[in-house]
Amino acid sequence: MKLKDSPFVELGCPFTAYEAAKLLILLPWVPLRLGLGGAALVLIAVINSTVAWGVPCDQPLPAWRRNVVLAAKELVGVVLWAMGFRVRVTGRQHLAAALQLRAVGVFNHASWVDAFLLVWLMAPSGVSKADNAQLPVIGTAIRAMQTVFIPYEKLSKLRRMEGASGSSGDSLAGDSAASATPGAGSSAAAMSSGSSAGLNGFVASAAVATTGEAAARQPAAASPEKPSAGARAGNGSTLARGTPLPDPKPSSGKPGDDFIVQGNVTEVLLQRVRHPSYCRPGGYPILVMAPEGTTANGRGLLRFRTGAFVLGRPVLPICIKYKFRGANPAWTMGDARWNFLRLMCQWHNDVELELLPPVVPSELELREPALFAARVRSAMATCLQVPLVEASHDDYLALRKLGLKGVSWDGRRLEAAPGAPLLQLCKRRPAGQEERGAEEQKGAGQVGRRRGGPLEDHPNGPACDVGGDGGGTAAKGEAGEGAWGRSVPGLVSVRLEDLDLAEVMELAAKLA
């Protein structure tokens, strides 16, 4: 498997002459469509802010207020239309069955568009980064969907490992995984694989604000060989079904900060789904989560976290199928703003939402949530007609740490930052020449010293070329070049796209 096959990059949608022609034709209409979609978003925020005003965040909205929220969600259809999306929904009857069973929804997370689709479909509740509660107007609009707010350190396993506060027993943070798993680091940027600045940042913020979905770019779960024995409290004690749960602890009392989880996240979610009004008129809306925990290119299904499966509820699988040709709506490594512009300059963007029948866990799966997650993951992969990919957000973080910037603007090659550790693998020796490696490297070092310093001190590393554009693309050729252009015998050039993915991850493990 090559680096180009990573689920976090998209090389299948190059910027062709036909794509350029479409962009020239449709670009003049983009400002008008953005204005229309933005106006609809503002109207949604105003309506939801008004509806949620004065209602404590730890209580469900009264029935009439919830009905207003459900009516306002139809405006999301205007946003989707403005972005050129044509949506087809199948299996709506399964949503009604899921509400009767008081289920939890799970979906495959590929794009920021997922957020708009889910709100338009059913205006669900979700899990969101706590900072989103502080957003003017929009923060109140999120709370109108009964969102569970969680401090970022609780959403990030790495932050806890680095000493940030938070319960190490949170199942949501991924202490176990299903293998046989979208929707952003800080604020909305954590959802994305790339930059969230400018126009793209606005879209990302709107998507998170509309759905209240979790910060998706959080570290993935650990090995599936040892699934958890059920939902566990922060002190490690098992939470049996029917056990009373403590009230969520409020945070600091600041405006918009009155229902930010400070205790164990799993306890709070269990309290939510066990509430008598959950999935009932005038009660809490259905909770929807992205078990992959991050976005990918949509060509496979990542490992599932078990946060949605430790709650002991039936699960409603929601399969989002993007049917694209020119531009993939998936949020992957690369310039997200450029990808957004290309998406806006398509004749139309087709997407299908297929709801599968609710899956009821067996007694064994109630004790072993990883088994439950694996069964749902397999069913969703079959529906999506994609393979199961044994990758997670940790792999994304590893690629970033190695200096992979993502896909070039033309969608044809990968780029790495100058001096990136990943470039060390771009020059290698053919089989049979390893025994001469030490002597050749020593000779190359001597050449480097004669020219002013050790070869390995060069910021781009030994025998690696960096493209003149600074993108870090490995140069092509049969003979390796030294840091100052002198040929290093015995080295052959390897494109970033053709690097062995296993070797890349091995290098990342060494640098960890």
Secondary structure, 3 states (H helix, E strand, C coil): CEHHHCCCCCCCCCCCHHHHHHHHHHHHHHHHHHHHHHHHHHHHHHHHHHHHCCCCCCCCCCHHHHHHHHHHCCHHHHHHHHCCEEEEEECHHHHHHHHHHCCEEEECCCCCHHHHHHHHHHCCECEEEHHHHHCCCHHHHHHCCCCEEECHHHHCHHHHHCCCCCCCCCCCCCCCEECCCCCCCCHHHHHCCCCCCHHHHHHHHHHHHHHCCCCCCCCCCCCCCCCCCCCECCCCCECCCCCCCCCCCCCCCCCCCCCECCCCHHHHHHHHHHCCCCCCCCCCCCEEECCCCCCCCCCCECCEECCCCCCCCCEEEEEEEEECCCCCCCCCCECHHHHHHHHHCCCCEEEEEEECCCECCCHHHHHCHHHHHHHHHHHHHHHHCCCECCCCHHHHHHHHHCCEEEECCCCCCEEECCCCHHHHHHEECCCCCHHHHHHHHHHHHHHHHHCCCCHHHCCCCCCCCCCCCCCCCCCCCCCEECCCCCEECCCEECCHHHCEHHHHHHHHHHHC
